[in-house]
Amino acid sequence: MVNTLRLVELWHDRRRNTGLHSDKEWDRIRQLAQSLAQRLTRTIEGEHFFFVGCLGARATAAAITDLATEIGKVAEEWERSLKLMLPTGDQPINR
């Protein structure tokens, strides 16, 4: 797993040593991180027991399914971005 501090260290080391990374790549990673709250939030209308009953249960299940799909997309984007920055052999995401 790569935490934020390690990601920044890798970025600076690789950029300084190889020149392989551009500001565009860093911006892509930054934008992805900033989009997480919006991308990984789902809202279901209702009160305390919104999930009780057919409509609430259906809405909850749909939100969970949609969220699981979005988590997969985010993981793929992170992995693609981090592969550009990690030394050969490091694994960006442990599944």
PyMOL commands that place a pseudoatom at each C-alpha (Angstrom):
pseudoatom trace, name=CA, resn=MET, resi=1, chain=A, elem=C, hetatm=0, pos=[0.000, 0.000, 0.000]
pseudoatom trace, name=CA, resn=VAL, resi=2, chain=A, elem=C, hetatm=0, pos=[1.266, 3.475, -0.802]
pseudoatom trace, name=CA, resn=ASN, resi=3, chain=A, elem=C, hetatm=0, pos=[0.432, 6.300, 1.590]
pseudoatom trace, name=CA, resn=THR, resi=4, chain=A, elem=C, hetatm=0, pos=[0.501, 9.978, 0.703]
pseudoatom trace, name=CA, resn=LEU, resi=5, chain=A, elem=C, hetatm=0, pos=[3.944, 10.689, 2.124]
pseudoatom trace, name=CA, resn=ARG, resi=6, chain=A, elem=C, hetatm=0, pos=[5.457, 7.746, 0.234]
pseudoatom trace, name=CA, resn=LEU, resi=7, chain=A, elem=C, hetatm=0, pos=[3.704, 8.841, -2.960]
pseudoatom trace, name=CA, resn=VAL, resi=8, chain=A, elem=C, hetatm=0, pos=[5.201, 12.336, -2.711]
pseudoatom trace, name=CA, resn=GLU, resi=9, chain=A, elem=C, hetatm=0, pos=[8.654, 10.903, -1.933]
pseudoatom trace, name=CA, resn=LEU, resi=10, chain=A, elem=C, hetatm=0, pos=[8.455, 8.617, -4.965]
pseudoatom trace, name=CA, resn=TRP, resi=11, chain=A, elem=C, hetatm=0, pos=[7.286, 11.487, -7.124]
pseudoatom trace, name=CA, resn=HIS, resi=12, chain=A, elem=C, hetatm=0, pos=[10.165, 13.733, -6.165]
pseudoatom trace, name=CA, resn=ASP, resi=13, chain=A, elem=C, hetatm=0, pos=[12.794, 10.966, -6.327]
pseudoatom trace, name=CA, resn=ARG, resi=14, chain=A, elem=C, hetatm=0, pos=[11.746, 9.714, -9.742]
pseudoatom trace, name=CA, resn=ARG, resi=15, chain=A, elem=C, hetatm=0, pos=[11.316, 13.197, -11.143]
pseudoatom trace, name=CA, resn=ARG, resi=16, chain=A, elem=C, hetatm=0, pos=[14.726, 14.296, -9.893]
pseudoatom trace, name=CA, resn=ASN, resi=17, chain=A, elem=C, hetatm=0, pos=[16.526, 11.107, -10.955]
pseudoatom trace, name=CA, resn=THR, resi=18, chain=A, elem=C, hetatm=0, pos=[14.875, 10.274, -14.259]
pseudoatom trace, name=CA, resn=GLY, resi=19, chain=A, elem=C, hetatm=0, pos=[12.736, 13.165, -15.396]
pseudoatom trace, name=CA, resn=LEU, resi=20, chain=A, elem=C, hetatm=0, pos=[10.011, 10.647, -16.280]
pseudoatom trace, name=CA, resn=HIS, resi=21, chain=A, elem=C, hetatm=0, pos=[7.166, 12.473, -14.602]
pseudoatom trace, name=CA, resn=SER, resi=22, chain=A, elem=C, hetatm=0, pos=[5.417, 15.575, -15.784]
pseudoatom trace, name=CA, resn=ASP, resi=23, chain=A, elem=C, hetatm=0, pos=[3.230, 18.035, -13.960]
pseudoatom trace, name=CA, resn=LYS, resi=24, chain=A, elem=C, hetatm=0, pos=[0.367, 16.626, -16.035]
pseudoatom trace, name=CA, resn=GLU, resi=25, chain=A, elem=C, hetatm=0, pos=[0.792, 13.197, -14.401]
pseudoatom trace, name=CA, resn=TRP, resi=26, chain=A, elem=C, hetatm=0, pos=[0.907, 14.741, -10.927]
pseudoatom trace, name=CA, resn=ASP, resi=27, chain=A, elem=C, hetatm=0, pos=[-2.199, 16.830, -11.710]
pseudoatom trace, name=CA, resn=ARG, resi=28, chain=A, elem=C, hetatm=0, pos=[-4.039, 13.658, -12.747]
pseudoatom trace, name=CA, resn=ILE, resi=29, chain=A, elem=C, hetatm=0, pos=[-3.235, 12.028, -9.390]
pseudoatom trace, name=CA, resn=ARG, resi=30, chain=A, elem=C, hetatm=0, pos=[-4.161, 15.178, -7.470]
pseudoatom trace, name=CA, resn=GLN, resi=31, chain=A, elem=C, hetatm=0, pos=[-7.470, 15.501, -9.338]
pseudoatom trace, name=CA, resn=LEU, resi=32, chain=A, elem=C, hetatm=0, pos=[-8.284, 11.871, -8.660]
pseudoatom trace, name=CA, resn=ALA, resi=33, chain=A, elem=C, hetatm=0, pos=[-7.635, 12.325, -4.940]
pseudoatom trace, name=CA, resn=GLN, resi=34, chain=A, elem=C, hetatm=0, pos=[-9.762, 15.471, -4.846]
pseudoatom trace, name=CA, resn=SER, resi=35, chain=A, elem=C, hetatm=0, pos=[-12.644, 13.748, -6.633]
pseudoatom trace, name=CA, resn=LEU, resi=36, chain=A, elem=C, hetatm=0, pos=[-12.918, 10.848, -4.184]
pseudoatom trace, name=CA, resn=ALA, resi=37, chain=A, elem=C, hetatm=0, pos=[-15.442, 12.395, -1.787]
pseudoatom trace, name=CA, resn=GLN, resi=38, chain=A, elem=C, hetatm=0, pos=[-17.869, 13.145, -4.600]
pseudoatom trace, name=CA, resn=ARG, resi=39, chain=A, elem=C, hetatm=0, pos=[-17.280, 9.895, -6.463]
pseudoatom trace, name=CA, resn=LEU, resi=40, chain=A, elem=C, hetatm=0, pos=[-17.597, 7.670, -3.397]
pseudoatom trace, name=CA, resn=THR, resi=41, chain=A, elem=C, hetatm=0, pos=[-20.690, 9.240, -1.822]
pseudoatom trace, name=CA, resn=ARG, resi=42, chain=A, elem=C, hetatm=0, pos=[-24.230, 8.051, -2.353]
pseudoatom trace, name=CA, resn=THR, resi=43, chain=A, elem=C, hetatm=0, pos=[-27.356, 9.616, -0.849]
pseudoatom trace, name=CA, resn=ILE, resi=44, chain=A, elem=C, hetatm=0, pos=[-30.634, 7.866, -0.256]
pseudoatom trace, name=CA, resn=GLU, resi=45, chain=A, elem=C, hetatm=0, pos=[-33.640, 9.940, 0.739]
pseudoatom trace, name=CA, resn=GLY, resi=46, chain=A, elem=C, hetatm=0, pos=[-35.559, 8.996, 3.847]
pseudoatom trace, name=CA, resn=GLU, resi=47, chain=A, elem=C, hetatm=0, pos=[-35.623, 9.083, 7.589]
pseudoatom trace, name=CA, resn=HIS, resi=48, chain=A, elem=C, hetatm=0, pos=[-33.951, 6.893, 10.195]
pseudoatom trace, name=CA, resn=PHE, resi=49, chain=A, elem=C, hetatm=0, pos=[-35.416, 3.642, 8.788]
pseudoatom trace, name=CA, resn=PHE, resi=50, chain=A, elem=C, hetatm=0, pos=[-35.059, 4.553, 5.097]
pseudoatom trace, name=CA, resn=PHE, resi=51, chain=A, elem=C, hetatm=0, pos=[-33.913, 1.020, 4.268]
pseudoatom trace, name=CA, resn=VAL, resi=52, chain=A, elem=C, hetatm=0, pos=[-37.049, -0.643, 5.662]
pseudoatom trace, name=CA, resn=GLY, resi=53, chain=A, elem=C, hetatm=0, pos=[-39.528, -1.511, 2.970]
pseudoatom trace, name=CA, resn=CYS, resi=54, chain=A, elem=C, hetatm=0, pos=[-39.279, -2.334, -0.696]
pseudoatom trace, name=CA, resn=LEU, resi=55, chain=A, elem=C, hetatm=0, pos=[-38.417, 1.129, -2.034]
pseudoatom trace, name=CA, resn=GLY, resi=56, chain=A, elem=C, hetatm=0, pos=[-35.774, 1.915, 0.579]
pseudoatom trace, name=CA, resn=ALA, resi=57, chain=A, elem=C, hetatm=0, pos=[-34.207, -1.527, 0.312]
pseudoatom trace, name=CA, resn=ARG, resi=58, chain=A, elem=C, hetatm=0, pos=[-34.102, -1.279, -3.481]
pseudoatom trace, name=CA, resn=ALA, resi=59, chain=A, elem=C, hetatm=0, pos=[-32.554, 2.190, -3.369]
pseudoatom trace, name=CA, resn=THR, resi=60, chain=A, elem=C, hetatm=0, pos=[-29.968, 1.004, -0.830]
pseudoatom trace, name=CA, resn=ALA, resi=61, chain=A, elem=C, hetatm=0, pos=[-29.041, -2.035, -2.919]
pseudoatom trace, name=CA, resn=ALA, resi=62, chain=A, elem=C, hetatm=0, pos=[-28.756, 0.095, -6.067]
pseudoatom trace, name=CA, resn=ALA, resi=63, chain=A, elem=C, hetatm=0, pos=[-26.547, 2.609, -4.272]
pseudoatom trace, name=CA, resn=ILE, resi=64, chain=A, elem=C, hetatm=0, pos=[-24.281, -0.149, -2.946]
pseudoatom trace, name=CA, resn=THR, resi=65, chain=A, elem=C, hetatm=0, pos=[-23.997, -1.726, -6.394]
pseudoatom trace, name=CA, resn=ASP, resi=66, chain=A, elem=C, hetatm=0, pos=[-23.221, 1.640, -7.980]
pseudoatom trace, name=CA, resn=LEU, resi=67, chain=A, elem=C, hetatm=0, pos=[-20.676, 2.415, -5.272]
pseudoatom trace, name=CA, resn=ALA, resi=68, chain=A, elem=C, hetatm=0, pos=[-18.939, -0.951, -5.740]
pseudoatom trace, name=CA, resn=THR, resi=69, chain=A, elem=C, hetatm=0, pos=[-18.634, -0.249, -9.475]
pseudoatom trace, name=CA, resn=GLU, resi=70, chain=A, elem=C, hetatm=0, pos=[-17.210, 3.217, -8.813]
pseudoatom trace, name=CA, resn=ILE, resi=71, chain=A, elem=C, hetatm=0, pos=[-14.716, 1.828, -6.279]
pseudoatom trace, name=CA, resn=GLY, resi=72, chain=A, elem=C, hetatm=0, pos=[-13.454, -0.537, -8.978]
pseudoatom trace, name=CA, resn=LYS, resi=73, chain=A, elem=C, hetatm=0, pos=[-13.031, 2.356, -11.413]
pseudoatom trace, name=CA, resn=VAL, resi=74, chain=A, elem=C, hetatm=0, pos=[-11.176, 4.442, -8.830]
pseudoatom trace, name=CA, resn=ALA, resi=75, chain=A, elem=C, hetatm=0, pos=[-8.876, 1.521, -7.974]
pseudoatom trace, name=CA, resn=GLU, resi=76, chain=A, elem=C, hetatm=0, pos=[-8.044, 1.036, -11.665]
pseudoatom trace, name=CA, resn=GLU, resi=77, chain=A, elem=C, hetatm=0, pos=[-7.292, 4.751, -12.095]
pseudoatom trace, name=CA, resn=TRP, resi=78, chain=A, elem=C, hetatm=0, pos=[-5.047, 4.790, -9.014]
pseudoatom trace, name=CA, resn=GLU, resi=79, chain=A, elem=C, hetatm=0, pos=[-3.228, 1.692, -10.151]
pseudoatom trace, name=CA, resn=ARG, resi=80, chain=A, elem=C, hetatm=0, pos=[-2.594, 3.119, -13.631]
pseudoatom trace, name=CA, resn=SER, resi=81, chain=A, elem=C, hetatm=0, pos=[-1.351, 6.402, -12.188]
pseudoatom trace, name=CA, resn=LEU, resi=82, chain=A, elem=C, hetatm=0, pos=[0.811, 4.846, -9.500]
pseudoatom trace, name=CA, resn=LYS, resi=83, chain=A, elem=C, hetatm=0, pos=[2.441, 2.354, -11.853]
pseudoatom trace, name=CA, resn=LEU, resi=84, chain=A, elem=C, hetatm=0, pos=[3.997, 5.337, -13.584]
pseudoatom trace, name=CA, resn=MET, resi=85, chain=A, elem=C, hetatm=0, pos=[5.594, 6.434, -10.334]
pseudoatom trace, name=CA, resn=LEU, resi=86, chain=A, elem=C, hetatm=0, pos=[6.549, 3.278, -8.471]
pseudoatom trace, name=CA, resn=PRO, resi=87, chain=A, elem=C, hetatm=0, pos=[9.918, 1.604, -8.807]
pseudoatom trace, name=CA, resn=THR, resi=88, chain=A, elem=C, hetatm=0, pos=[9.776, -1.623, -10.796]
pseudoatom trace, name=CA, resn=GLY, resi=89, chain=A, elem=C, hetatm=0, pos=[8.417, -4.470, -8.699]
pseudoatom trace, name=CA, resn=ASP, resi=90, chain=A, elem=C, hetatm=0, pos=[6.442, -2.357, -6.203]
pseudoatom trace, name=CA, resn=GLN, resi=91, chain=A, elem=C, hetatm=0, pos=[2.745, -3.039, -6.076]
pseudoatom trace, name=CA, resn=PRO, resi=92, chain=A, elem=C, hetatm=0, pos=[0.566, 0.086, -5.902]
pseudoatom trace, name=CA, resn=ILE, resi=93, chain=A, elem=C, hetatm=0, pos=[-2.596, -1.497, -4.486]
pseudoatom trace, name=CA, resn=ASN, resi=94, chain=A, elem=C, hetatm=0, pos=[-2.916, -4.601, -2.318]
pseudoatom trace, name=CA, resn=ARG, resi=95, chain=A, elem=C, hetatm=0, pos=[-6.158, -6.381, -3.039]
for i in range(1, 95): cmd.bond("trace and resi %d" % i, "trace and resi %d" % (i + 1))
show_as sticks, trace
zoom trace
